[in-house]
Amino acid sequence: MYSIIGVTGHVGGVAANLLMEKKQPVRAVLRNPAKRGEWENKGAEVVIAELHDAASLEAAFRNADGVFVMTPPLFDSNDPMADHNQMLDALVTAIEKAKPGKVVYLSSVGAHLPTGTGAIKKLYDMEQAFGKLTVPTVSIRAAWFMENFAGTIPYTRNSGKLPSFLNPPALSIPMVAAKDIGQLAASLLVEKWDGHRILELSGPCSYSADDVAYLLSFGLERPVDAEAISPEAYAKTYESFGFTVKASELMAEMNNGFNSGHIVFEGAECEQVEGDTFLEDAIRSYLS
């Protein structure tokens, strides 16, 4: 039995569906009971659990051969760091009581860095906490999500401009598609190992915002130029998306960390894994 948190998202959903395609039993861990029927119809066992509630999480993890954990970005939280730490406390308590066979969890590039990473600091905290668990764990440190650009497509279609938090737009960084993260999570859940592992996952290539604009110009059949958002405007831009002030500040710090070259993969100390999805294929899927 494999318990999957985040089955309604791009990563957890891919992992759960792949496991079920291989006739592996899946326990979908949901926060919203209204989504129970969808996953029961697919053949999954469903457990309703709250990430702040150790008791419900323990029930979700009990008798599981593996657990996939990902935590929400908490863009609507007035104190994302404190909220996330409460989730970590509940998760650690539940895992130690339920003793699943292994834990696979979603982390991020830069999660080895204790400062200067903004929102990624939550995942540094997760790695520190999960590294002390008495069950085998593996951290998937994912590169910048290719999906980060998908939400800008309607604006870009109309304006010919691609707003970019990557500054300068020519800055090239590792990127990865969410489906490749889900595929890796599914494969790790059925593996066996001891101790604590860290995998750093990127796509086949590094890309820049200019590369995204170039590819979108073909998909949208119009010229597209990447335009860097000013660092001074980062926080207010996120607030305009509906993020809280504190969440916006953390995202702004994270972007500055990428742009300065501070947020990078740790490298030699970790296992390196490469996804299969090229940016052009990801963009084609967003436009279809």
SEGU-314187 format. One record per residue (C-alpha): residue number from 1; chain; x, y, z negated. Coordinates in pm, whole numbers, plus 32768, in hexadecimal, padded with zeros to 4 digits. Layout:
! SEGU-314187
TITI   seq   mol     xx     yy     zz
TITI   NUM     A      X      Y      Z
...
//
This chain:
! SEGU-314187
TITI   seq   mol     xx     yy     zz
TITI     1     A   8000   8000   8000
TITI     2     A   8083   8157   8062
TITI     3     A   7FF7   828E   7FB8
TITI     4     A   8008   83C4   8093
TITI     5     A   7FDE   8528   8019
TITI     6     A   7F8C   8623   812B
TITI     7     A   7ED3   8539   8218
TITI     8     A   7E05   865D   829D
TITI     9     A   7F40   8711   8316
TITI    10     A   8028   86E7   843E
TITI    11     A   8133   8625   837E
TITI    12     A   806F   854B   828D
TITI    13     A   7F66   8503   8393
TITI    14     A   8069   8481   8488
TITI    15     A   8108   83A6   837B
TITI    16     A   7FB9   8315   830C
TITI    17     A   7F3C   82D0   846B
TITI    18     A   8081   8229   84D5
TITI    19     A   807A   8145   83A7
TITI    20     A   7F11   80E3   83EC
TITI    21     A   7F62   80A1   8559
TITI    22     A   8063   7FA7   84D9
TITI    23     A   7F56   7F04   8400
TITI    24     A   7FF0   7F88   82BF
TITI    25     A   7EFC   7FDE   81A4
TITI    26     A   7EE5   8153   8163
TITI    27     A   7E5A   820D   8038
TITI    28     A   7DF9   836D   80A3
TITI    29     A   7E2B   845E   7F81
TITI    30     A   7D31   8578   7FB2
TITI    31     A   7CDE   86B2   7EF2
TITI    32     A   7B99   86ED   7FAE
TITI    33     A   7A91   85DB   7F81
TITI    34     A   79DD   8658   80B8
TITI    35     A   7AF0   85BC   818D
TITI    36     A   7AC8   8463   80F1
TITI    37     A   79EA   83D7   8204
TITI    38     A   7ADD   8427   831D
TITI    39     A   7BF4   835C   827D
TITI    40     A   7B17   8243   8203
TITI    41     A   7A96   821E   8367
TITI    42     A   7BFF   81F4   83D7
TITI    43     A   7C2A   80D9   82DF
TITI    44     A   7CED   8190   81D2
TITI    45     A   7CAF   8175   805E
TITI    46     A   7C61   82D0   7FD9
TITI    47     A   7CC1   8364   7E89
TITI    48     A   7C65   84C5   7E1E
TITI    49     A   7D82   8568   7D5F
TITI    50     A   7DEE   86C4   7CF8
TITI    51     A   7F60   8716   7D10
TITI    52     A   7F59   87C0   7BBB
TITI    53     A   7EB8   868F   7B18
TITI    54     A   7FA9   8578   7AB5
TITI    55     A   7E92   8484   7A5D
TITI    56     A   7DEC   8493   7BB5
TITI    57     A   7F3F   847C   7C5E
TITI    58     A   7F9F   834E   7B8E
TITI    59     A   7E63   829F   7C07
TITI    60     A   7EBC   82FD   7D6D
TITI    61     A   801C   826D   7D4D
TITI    62     A   7FCF   8135   7C83
TITI    63     A   8030   7FEB   7D30
TITI    64     A   80BC   80A7   7E5C
TITI    65     A   81E9   801D   7F15
TITI    66     A   8239   817E   7F80
TITI    67     A   81BD   82E0   7F4F
TITI    68     A   81DF   8408   803B
TITI    69     A   81DF   8557   7F89
TITI    70     A   81C3   86B0   801D
TITI    71     A   8151   87E3   7F60
TITI    72     A   8088   8908   7FEE
TITI    73     A   812E   8A54   8046
TITI    74     A   805C   8B0E   7F42
TITI    75     A   8036   8C44   8015
TITI    76     A   7EFE   8C9D   7F4C
TITI    77     A   7FA8   8C80   7DF9
TITI    78     A   8000   8DB1   7D2B
TITI    79     A   812A   8CF2   7C9F
TITI    80     A   8190   8BE2   7D96
TITI    81     A   82C8   8B7A   7CD5
TITI    82     A   820E   8B43   7B8E
TITI    83     A   80F0   8A8F   7C3C
TITI    84     A   81E2   89AD   7CF3
TITI    85     A   829E   8959   7BB6
TITI    86     A   8155   88EF   7B17
TITI    87     A   811C   8809   7C40
TITI    88     A   8279   877A   7C1C
TITI    89     A   823B   8731   7AAB
TITI    90     A   80FA   8678   7B01
TITI    91     A   819D   85BB   7C21
TITI    92     A   82C9   854E   7B51
TITI    93     A   81E9   84DA   7A35
TITI    94     A   8107   841A   7B23
TITI    95     A   8226   8375   7BDE
TITI    96     A   82D5   8306   7AA1
TITI    97     A   8193   8272   7A18
TITI    98     A   811A   81CF   7B5A
TITI    99     A   8275   8159   7BC8
TITI   100     A   8237   8140   7D41
TITI   101     A   833A   8081   7E09
TITI   102     A   83D1   81BD   7E9E
TITI   103     A   838D   832F   7EDA
TITI   104     A   83BE   83DE   8028
TITI   105     A   8392   8556   8012
TITI   106     A   839E   8683   80F6
TITI   107     A   84AD   8780   80A8
TITI   108     A   8559   8885   8181
TITI   109     A   869B   88F6   821B
TITI   110     A   8749   89C5   8110
TITI   111     A   86B5   8904   7FEA
TITI   112     A   8812   88C8   7F60
TITI   113     A   8835   8A3E   7F1F
TITI   114     A   87C3   8AC1   7DCA
TITI   115     A   879E   8C2E   7E2F
TITI   116     A   875B   8D0D   7F59
TITI   117     A   8660   8C28   8001
TITI   118     A   8510   8CBC   7F9C
TITI   119     A   83F5   8BC3   7FCD
TITI   120     A   84ED   8AA5   7FFF
TITI   121     A   8552   8AC6   7E90
TITI   122     A   8419   89FB   7E41
TITI   123     A   84B5   88D7   7EFB
TITI   124     A   8603   8901   7E4E
TITI   125     A   8540   88D8   7D0B
TITI   126     A   8494   87A4   7D99
TITI   127     A   85DE   8703   7DFB
TITI   128     A   866C   8746   7CA2
TITI   129     A   853B   86AD   7BF8
TITI   130     A   8514   8582   7CDF
TITI   131     A   8688   8538   7CD3
TITI   132     A   8657   84D6   7B66
TITI   133     A   853C   83DF   7BA7
TITI   134     A   8573   8273   7B53
TITI   135     A   84DC   81FD   7C9F
TITI   136     A   858E   8210   7DF2
TITI   137     A   8556   8359   7EA8
TITI   138     A   85AC   83F7   7FF4
TITI   139     A   8599   8568   8043
TITI   140     A   854C   85CD   81AA
TITI   141     A   85EE   871F   81D9
TITI   142     A   853A   879B   830D
TITI   143     A   85B7   88AE   83F1
TITI   144     A   84E6   89DF   8452
TITI   145     A   8396   895E   84CF
TITI   146     A   8355   898F   8642
TITI   147     A   81E9   89BB   85DC
TITI   148     A   8242   8B08   8539
TITI   149     A   8217   8BA8   8690
TITI   150     A   80C8   8B09   86E5
TITI   151     A   7FF8   8C0D   862C
TITI   152     A   808A   8D2A   86F8
TITI   153     A   801A   8C9D   8847
TITI   154     A   7EC8   8D54   8861
TITI   155     A   7F74   8EA1   881E
TITI   156     A   808F   8E4D   890D
TITI   157     A   7F9B   8DE3   8A1C
TITI   158     A   7EF7   8F3A   8A10
TITI   159     A   8026   9016   89D5
TITI   160     A   8150   8F68   8A71
TITI   161     A   8205   8F9C   8926
TITI   162     A   827D   8E8D   8837
TITI   163     A   82A4   8F18   86D5
TITI   164     A   83D0   8E73   862E
TITI   165     A   844A   8E5C   84C9
TITI   166     A   8590   8DD8   855B
TITI   167     A   866A   8F0B   8582
TITI   168     A   8712   8F3A   8674
TITI   169     A   862C   8E79   8762
TITI   170     A   8760   8DD7   87F9
TITI   171     A   87B6   8D33   86AA
TITI   172     A   87B5   8BBA   86E0
TITI   173     A   875A   8AD2   85C0
TITI   174     A   86FD   8961   859E
TITI   175     A   8589   891F   85D2
TITI   176     A   84B1   87E9   85B8
TITI   177     A   834E   8783   8610
TITI   178     A   8260   8722   84F8
TITI   179     A   820B   85DB   85A2
TITI   180     A   8379   8572   8593
TITI   181     A   8374   85AF   841B
TITI   182     A   823F   84D8   83F8
TITI   183     A   82DB   83C3   84C9
TITI   184     A   8413   83C5   83F2
TITI   185     A   8343   83BF   82B3
TITI   186     A   827E   8290   832E
TITI   187     A   83BA   81D2   8386
TITI   188     A   845E   8221   8237
TITI   189     A   832F   81AD   8172
TITI   190     A   8355   804A   81F3
TITI   191     A   84CE   803F   81B7
TITI   192     A   857A   7FC8   807A
TITI   193     A   8698   8076   7FCA
TITI   194     A   8718   80C9   7E70
TITI   195     A   8768   8218   7DD5
TITI   196     A   8732   8371   7E69
TITI   197     A   876C   83CD   7FD4
TITI   198     A   8766   8518   8091
TITI   199     A   871F   8522   8208
TITI   200     A   8746   8661   82D1
TITI   201     A   865A   865D   83FC
TITI   202     A   8675   873B   852D
TITI   203     A   85FB   8723   8691
TITI   204     A   86D1   86D2   87C2
TITI   205     A   873E   883F   87E9
TITI   206     A   8757   8989   8734
TITI   207     A   867B   8AA0   87B7
TITI   208     A   8648   8C15   879C
TITI   209     A   8516   8CF4   87B6
TITI   210     A   8595   8D56   890D
TITI   211     A   8584   8BE7   896F
TITI   212     A   841D   8BD4   88F3
TITI   213     A   83C1   8D0C   89BA
TITI   214     A   8466   8C7F   8AF3
TITI   215     A   83A3   8B3A   8ADB
TITI   216     A   825D   8BEC   8A8C
TITI   217     A   8287   8CC2   8BC2
TITI   218     A   8261   8B87   8C92
TITI   219     A   8143   8AF7   8BC6
TITI   220     A   8082   8C3E   8BBF
TITI   221     A   80E0   8C99   8D24
TITI   222     A   8149   8DF8   8CC5
TITI   223     A   8289   8EA4   8C4F
TITI   224     A   82C4   8E80   8ADA
TITI   225     A   83C4   8F3B   8A08
TITI   226     A   8426   8EEA   88A4
TITI   227     A   841B   9016   87BB
TITI   228     A   84BE   9005   8666
TITI   229     A   83EE   9077   853F
TITI   230     A   84B1   916B   8469
TITI   231     A   852B   90CF   8321
TITI   232     A   8495   91F9   826B
TITI   233     A   8341   9190   82F4
TITI   234     A   8355   901E   829C
TITI   235     A   8297   902A   8155
TITI   236     A   8182   910F   81D5
TITI   237     A   815F   9037   830D
TITI   238     A   8123   8F03   8238
TITI   239     A   802E   8FC4   8160
TITI   240     A   7F6E   9015   829F
TITI   241     A   7F4D   8E9D   82D4
TITI   242     A   7E9E   8E83   8182
TITI   243     A   7FCA   8E12   80B3
TITI   244     A   7FE7   8E94   7F4F
TITI   245     A   80EE   8F99   7EFE
TITI   246     A   81D2   8E9D   7E51
TITI   247     A   81AC   8D99   7F63
TITI   248     A   81FB   8EA4   8066
TITI   249     A   8335   8F0D   7FAB
TITI   250     A   83AE   8DA5   7F9F
TITI   251     A   8374   8D79   8114
TITI   252     A   842D   8EBD   815C
TITI   253     A   8557   8E46   8090
TITI   254     A   8551   8CFA   8149
TITI   255     A   8558   8DA6   829D
TITI   256     A   867B   8E7E   8231
TITI   257     A   872C   8D3F   81C7
TITI   258     A   8704   8CA5   8320
TITI   259     A   876A   8DE5   83D4
TITI   260     A   88A3   8E17   8303
TITI   261     A   8916   8CB0   8335
TITI   262     A   88EF   8C60   81C3
TITI   263     A   87E2   8B57   81F9
TITI   264     A   8887   8A37   82B0
TITI   265     A   889D   88BE   828E
TITI   266     A   8989   883A   8186
TITI   267     A   8A2E   8756   8284
TITI   268     A   8B28   8646   822F
TITI   269     A   8A92   85F1   80DC
TITI   270     A   894A   8581   817B
TITI   271     A   88C7   848A   827E
TITI   272     A   8886   8537   83CB
TITI   273     A   8750   84DB   8497
TITI   274     A   86D9   8565   85E5
TITI   275     A   856F   8575   8657
TITI   276     A   8501   8530   87BB
TITI   277     A   842B   8660   880A
TITI   278     A   84B9   8779   88E0
TITI   279     A   842F   88D8   88B6
TITI   280     A   839F   88D9   8A15
TITI   281     A   82D1   87A4   89C4
TITI   282     A   8257   883D   887E
TITI   283     A   81EE   897F   892C
TITI   284     A   813E   88B9   8A3C
TITI   285     A   8071   880C   892E
TITI   286     A   800F   895B   8890
TITI   287     A   7F93   89DC   89DF
TITI   288     A   7ED1   88A7   8A42
//
